[in-house]
Amino acid sequence: VLLFPSLVMALASPIAGKLGGKFSVRGVIFIAMLILLGSTFELSRFTLTTTVAGVSLWLSLRYAGIGLMTPLINNFGMAAVPQHLVGHASSMIGWTRQVISTLSVSIFTLIYSLRIMYHTANNMGATLNSADAQRQILCSSINNVTFYSLIILIFCVPIIYFFKDDPLARKTNG
């Protein structure tokens, strides 16, 4: 399920560079964010009947959005750094990515566990047999965590406004 979306993200990254050179960087990031928002919303609506193909499709679109955004955002950030500090900035980007990834996994795992306890306590799926009730609780908990990540992404959309279409022009003119 995760192999194909990862390949899509790997292919989207070089495409992002070409699109950023031909079109507005802010526009490409905005379109990528829309793809990310839409696919994350769909990932938060799964049911017990959702197929593996459905999961793979929405994950692939989500990863495509991430693959289109990440190189452009990194380029924008690196272009804002003076040349003599580029090595330090690159290290900080890597360090920050690792810290945020670790914190995200920890926080979302905590939220997932809390949602499982919540749904179990509220007897979600009480009319289903025990195995189906457990699967429904897990599915609902995953949907909750994905929806919370969607809320965080929505708060990130206004940040796109601050991106310039040509990050190098920002560095030389500022």
KOLPALO-705619 format. One record per residue (C-alpha): residue in one letter; y, x, z; residue number from 1. Coordinates in Angstrom, 2 decimals. Each point is the difference from the previous one (the first is absolute). Layout:
<atoms>
+-------+---------+---------+---------+------+
: marse :   north :    east :      up : gupa :
+-------+---------+---------+---------+------+
:     a :       Y :       X :       Z :  NUM :
...
+-------+---------+---------+---------+------+
</atoms>
This chain:
<atoms>
+-------+---------+---------+---------+------+
: marse :   north :    east :      up : gupa :
+-------+---------+---------+---------+------+
:     v :    0.00 :    0.00 :    0.00 :    1 :
:     l :    2.40 :    2.86 :    0.73 :    2 :
:     l :   -0.95 :    2.32 :   -2.86 :    3 :
:     f :    1.61 :   -1.94 :   -2.85 :    4 :
:     p :    3.29 :   -0.68 :    1.86 :    5 :
:     s :    0.25 :    3.72 :    0.85 :    6 :
:     l :   -0.43 :    0.88 :   -3.68 :    7 :
:     v :    2.71 :   -2.52 :   -0.89 :    8 :
:     m :    2.36 :    1.65 :    2.48 :    9 :
:     a :   -0.81 :    3.45 :   -1.40 :   10 :
:     l :    0.83 :   -1.24 :   -3.51 :   11 :
:     a :    3.16 :   -1.82 :    1.12 :   12 :
:     s :    1.62 :    3.10 :    1.49 :   13 :
:     p :    0.54 :    1.92 :   -3.27 :   14 :
:     i :    1.03 :   -3.24 :   -1.69 :   15 :
:     a :    2.69 :   -0.39 :    2.68 :   16 :
:     g :    1.58 :    3.30 :   -1.02 :   17 :
:     k :    0.16 :   -1.07 :   -3.63 :   18 :
:     l :    1.40 :   -3.43 :    0.86 :   19 :
:     g :    2.55 :    1.56 :    2.37 :   20 :
:     g :    1.20 :    2.24 :   -2.83 :   21 :
:     k :    0.37 :   -2.86 :   -2.50 :   22 :
:     f :    1.21 :   -2.82 :    2.24 :   23 :
:     s :    1.97 :   -0.52 :    3.17 :   24 :
:     v :   -1.74 :    1.71 :    2.94 :   25 :
:     r :    1.20 :   -2.79 :    2.27 :   26 :
:     g :   -1.39 :   -2.57 :   -2.44 :   27 :
:     v :   -3.41 :    1.66 :   -0.18 :   28 :
:     i :   -0.16 :    0.22 :    3.80 :   29 :
:     f :    1.06 :   -3.65 :    0.27 :   30 :
:     i :   -2.69 :   -1.14 :   -2.48 :   31 :
:     a :   -2.58 :    2.11 :    1.85 :   32 :
:     m :    1.10 :   -1.59 :    3.29 :   33 :
:     l :   -0.39 :   -3.47 :   -1.52 :   34 :
:     i :   -3.54 :    0.91 :   -1.11 :   35 :
:     l :   -0.69 :    1.34 :    3.50 :   36 :
:     l :    1.41 :   -3.13 :    1.68 :   37 :
:     g :   -1.89 :   -2.41 :   -2.25 :   38 :
:     s :   -3.32 :    1.76 :    0.32 :   39 :
:     t :    0.38 :    0.41 :    3.77 :   40 :
:     f :    0.74 :   -3.72 :    0.28 :   41 :
:     e :   -3.15 :   -0.80 :   -1.97 :   42 :
:     l :   -2.00 :    2.41 :    2.17 :   43 :
:     s :    1.12 :   -1.99 :    3.06 :   44 :
:     r :   -1.55 :   -3.20 :   -1.36 :   45 :
:     f :   -3.67 :    0.86 :   -0.27 :   46 :
:     t :   -2.77 :   -2.38 :    0.97 :   47 :
:     l :   -3.71 :    0.39 :    0.58 :   48 :
:     t :   -0.56 :   -0.85 :   -3.67 :   49 :
:     t :    2.27 :    2.73 :   -1.36 :   50 :
:     t :   -1.95 :    2.20 :   -2.39 :   51 :
:     v :   -0.13 :    3.78 :   -0.13 :   52 :
:     a :    1.69 :   -0.21 :   -3.41 :   53 :
:     g :    2.87 :   -1.94 :    1.60 :   54 :
:     v :    0.43 :    2.59 :    2.72 :   55 :
:     s :   -0.16 :    2.82 :   -2.55 :   56 :
:     l :    2.56 :   -1.69 :   -2.26 :   57 :
:     w :    2.62 :   -0.49 :    2.72 :   58 :
:     l :   -0.62 :    3.44 :    1.50 :   59 :
:     s :    0.38 :    1.53 :   -3.47 :   60 :
:     l :    3.35 :   -1.72 :   -0.49 :   61 :
:     r :    1.09 :    1.03 :    3.47 :   62 :
:     y :   -0.96 :    3.62 :   -0.64 :   63 :
:     a :    1.75 :   -0.13 :   -3.39 :   64 :
:     g :    3.21 :   -1.01 :    1.78 :   65 :
:     i :   -0.42 :    2.81 :    2.49 :   66 :
:     g :   -0.78 :    2.47 :   -2.80 :   67 :
:     l :    3.11 :   -1.01 :   -1.92 :   68 :
:     m :    2.29 :    0.24 :    3.04 :   69 :
:     t :   -1.14 :    3.10 :    1.84 :   70 :
:     p :    0.86 :    2.72 :   -2.55 :   71 :
:     l :    3.41 :   -1.50 :   -0.71 :   72 :
:     i :    0.87 :   -0.31 :    3.68 :   73 :
:     n :   -1.21 :    3.56 :    0.68 :   74 :
:     n :    2.05 :    1.26 :   -2.95 :   75 :
:     f :    3.07 :   -1.81 :    1.28 :   76 :
:     g :   -0.45 :    1.51 :    3.46 :   77 :
:     m :   -0.60 :    3.52 :   -1.26 :   78 :
:     a :    2.99 :   -0.17 :   -2.37 :   79 :
:     a :    2.27 :   -0.70 :    2.98 :   80 :
:     v :   -1.01 :    3.25 :    1.72 :   81 :
:     p :    1.81 :    3.31 :   -0.65 :   82 :
:     q :   -2.13 :    2.45 :   -1.98 :   83 :
:     h :   -0.40 :    2.47 :    2.89 :   84 :
:     l :   -1.51 :   -2.76 :    2.21 :   85 :
:     v :   -2.47 :   -1.42 :   -2.52 :   86 :
:     g :   -3.01 :    1.68 :    1.66 :   87 :
:     h :    0.92 :   -1.45 :    3.38 :   88 :
:     a :    0.65 :   -3.43 :   -1.50 :   89 :
:     s :   -3.37 :    0.02 :   -1.74 :   90 :
:     s :   -1.70 :    0.87 :    3.29 :   91 :
:     m :    1.89 :   -2.76 :    1.78 :   92 :
:     i :   -1.02 :   -2.56 :   -2.61 :   93 :
:     g :   -3.65 :    0.97 :    0.45 :   94 :
:     w :    0.28 :    0.01 :    3.79 :   95 :
:     t :    1.79 :   -3.36 :    0.03 :   96 :
:     r :   -2.60 :   -1.54 :   -2.31 :   97 :
:     q :   -2.80 :    1.13 :    2.32 :   98 :
:     v :    1.73 :   -1.23 :    3.15 :   99 :
:     i :    0.86 :   -3.39 :   -1.49 :  100 :
:     s :   -3.53 :   -0.39 :   -1.39 :  101 :
:     t :   -1.51 :    0.76 :    3.39 :  102 :
:     l :    2.35 :   -2.34 :    1.83 :  103 :
:     s :   -0.57 :   -2.75 :   -2.57 :  104 :
:     v :   -3.77 :    0.18 :    0.32 :  105 :
:     s :    0.26 :   -0.03 :    3.79 :  106 :
:     i :    2.46 :   -2.89 :    0.17 :  107 :
:     f :   -1.76 :   -2.13 :   -2.60 :  108 :
:     t :   -3.37 :    0.64 :    1.67 :  109 :
:     l :    1.49 :   -1.20 :    3.28 :  110 :
:     i :    1.44 :   -3.10 :   -1.70 :  111 :
:     y :   -3.35 :   -0.64 :   -1.70 :  112 :
:     s :   -1.82 :    0.21 :    3.32 :  113 :
:     l :    2.52 :   -2.29 :    1.68 :  114 :
:     r :   -0.29 :   -2.56 :   -2.80 :  115 :
:     i :   -3.80 :    0.04 :    0.29 :  116 :
:     m :    0.34 :   -0.73 :    3.72 :  117 :
:     y :    2.56 :   -2.73 :   -0.71 :  118 :
:     h :   -2.14 :   -1.74 :   -2.64 :  119 :
:     t :   -3.13 :    0.31 :    2.13 :  120 :
:     a :    1.77 :   -1.46 :    3.02 :  121 :
:     n :    1.28 :   -2.93 :   -2.06 :  122 :
:     n :   -3.51 :   -0.74 :   -1.29 :  123 :
:     m :    0.96 :    0.40 :   -3.63 :  124 :
:     g :   -2.88 :   -1.13 :   -2.15 :  125 :
:     a :   -1.65 :   -1.92 :    2.83 :  126 :
:     t :   -1.49 :   -2.42 :   -2.53 :  127 :
:     l :   -1.64 :    2.82 :   -1.95 :  128 :
:     n :   -3.22 :    1.68 :    0.99 :  129 :
:     s :    0.36 :    3.12 :    2.11 :  130 :
:     a :   -0.23 :    2.55 :   -2.84 :  131 :
:     d :    2.47 :   -1.91 :   -2.15 :  132 :
:     a :    2.32 :   -0.42 :    3.00 :  133 :
:     q :   -0.01 :    3.76 :    0.57 :  134 :
:     r :    0.71 :    0.68 :   -3.67 :  135 :
:     q :    2.83 :   -2.55 :    0.04 :  136 :
:     i :    1.52 :    1.65 :    3.08 :  137 :
:     l :   -0.15 :    3.44 :   -1.67 :  138 :
:     c :    1.41 :   -1.35 :   -3.28 :  139 :
:     s :    2.88 :   -1.74 :    1.79 :  140 :
:     s :    0.75 :    3.12 :    2.02 :  141 :
:     i :    0.12 :    2.15 :   -3.12 :  142 :
:     n :    2.27 :   -2.58 :   -1.65 :  143 :
:     n :    2.31 :    0.10 :    3.04 :  144 :
:     v :    0.30 :    3.79 :   -0.08 :  145 :
:     t :    0.66 :   -0.03 :   -3.74 :  146 :
:     f :    2.66 :   -2.69 :    0.43 :  147 :
:     y :    1.72 :    2.07 :    2.71 :  148 :
:     s :    0.09 :    2.96 :   -2.40 :  149 :
:     l :    1.58 :   -2.33 :   -2.57 :  150 :
:     i :    2.79 :   -0.80 :    2.47 :  151 :
:     i :    0.68 :    3.73 :    0.45 :  152 :
:     l :    0.12 :    0.44 :   -3.79 :  153 :
:     i :    2.51 :   -2.84 :   -0.33 :  154 :
:     f :    2.32 :    1.83 :    2.39 :  155 :
:     c :   -0.30 :    3.10 :   -2.24 :  156 :
:     v :    1.25 :   -1.78 :   -3.14 :  157 :
:     p :    3.76 :    0.34 :    0.82 :  158 :
:     i :   -0.43 :    3.79 :    0.25 :  159 :
:     i :   -0.49 :    0.06 :   -3.78 :  160 :
:     y :    3.70 :   -0.80 :   -0.35 :  161 :
:     f :    0.87 :    3.48 :    1.31 :  162 :
:     f :   -1.98 :    1.82 :   -2.70 :  163 :
:     k :    2.02 :    1.41 :   -2.88 :  164 :
:     d :   -1.30 :   -0.18 :   -3.54 :  165 :
:     d :    0.26 :    3.77 :   -0.39 :  166 :
:     p :   -0.66 :    1.85 :    3.26 :  167 :
:     l :    1.10 :    3.31 :   -1.53 :  168 :
:     a :    3.42 :   -1.47 :   -0.86 :  169 :
:     r :    0.36 :   -1.02 :    3.64 :  170 :
:     k :   -0.62 :    3.57 :    1.12 :  171 :
:     t :    2.46 :    1.61 :   -2.43 :  172 :
:     n :    2.76 :   -2.61 :    0.31 :  173 :
:     g :   -0.17 :   -0.41 :    3.79 :  174 :
+-------+---------+---------+---------+------+
</atoms>
